[in-house]
Amino acid sequence: MSQPHPLTLLQPEDLSRIIEMAWEDRTPFEAIEAQFALNEAQVKKLMRQQLTSSSFKLWRKRVSGRVTKHLHKREPGMLRAYCPTQYKPRSS
């Protein structure tokens, strides 16, 4: 008996978070794999399925060659996955 494909087991909130993480410049594919057990190829497949064709092309153009999307390509001193001001509360 075959195992269900991992992409079919994801809840809507997980799909949303994976897409968000994939768009973030500093979140490596390895972080998505650690949290959701999806490798880079599976993330690309998910993005192709979930985004419009034009949005997928924009995303692929954005992440292609981006050093921060792969842990092994990052500078050793880059330990955080987000900009220091990204999660700070903003005043209205």
C-alpha positions in Angstrom: 0.0 0.0 0.0 1.5 3.4 -1.0 1.9 6.3 1.4 -0.1 9.5 0.8 1.8 12.3 -0.8 3.0 14.7 1.9 1.5 17.7 0.1 -2.0 16.2 0.4 -1.7 15.9 4.1 -1.1 19.6 4.8 -3.7 21.8 6.5 -4.6 25.1 4.9 -2.8 27.1 7.7 0.4 24.9 7.0 0.1 25.7 3.3 -0.1 29.4 4.0 2.9 29.3 6.3 5.0 27.3 3.8 4.2 29.8 1.1 5.0 32.7 3.4 8.3 31.0 4.4 9.2 30.3 0.7 8.7 34.0 -0.2 10.8 35.2 2.7 14.4 36.0 1.5 16.1 34.8 4.6 14.2 31.6 5.3 16.2 28.7 3.9 14.6 25.7 2.3 16.2 23.7 5.0 14.0 25.5 7.6 10.9 24.5 5.7 12.1 21.0 5.5 12.8 20.8 9.2 9.4 22.2 10.1 7.2 20.6 7.5 9.3 17.6 6.1 9.2 19.1 2.5 12.4 19.2 0.6 13.2 22.0 -1.9 11.7 20.1 -4.9 8.5 19.5 -2.9 8.3 23.2 -2.0 8.7 24.2 -5.6 6.0 21.7 -6.6 3.7 23.1 -3.9 4.4 26.7 -5.0 3.6 25.8 -8.6 0.3 24.2 -7.5 -0.7 27.0 -5.1 0.3 30.2 -7.0 -0.9 31.6 -10.2 1.5 31.0 -13.1 2.7 34.6 -13.1 3.3 34.6 -9.3 5.2 31.3 -9.5 7.4 32.7 -12.2 8.1 35.8 -10.1 8.9 33.6 -7.1 11.2 31.4 -9.1 13.0 34.4 -10.5 13.3 35.8 -6.9 14.7 32.7 -5.2 16.9 31.5 -8.1 20.5 32.1 -7.1 19.5 33.7 -3.8 22.3 32.7 -1.4 20.1 33.1 1.7 17.6 30.4 0.6 20.3 27.6 1.2 22.1 27.1 4.5 25.2 25.7 2.8 25.6 28.9 0.7 25.2 31.4 3.5 28.0 33.2 5.2 28.9 31.4 8.5 27.9 34.5 10.5 24.3 34.7 9.2 22.4 32.9 12.0 19.0 34.5 11.9 16.3 33.8 9.4 14.7 37.3 9.3 15.6 40.9 9.4 16.1 42.3 12.9 13.2 44.8 12.4 10.8 42.3 10.8 8.9 41.2 13.9 9.0 44.4 15.9 5.7 46.0 16.7 5.1 49.2 14.8 3.3 52.2 16.1 0.3 53.5 14.2 
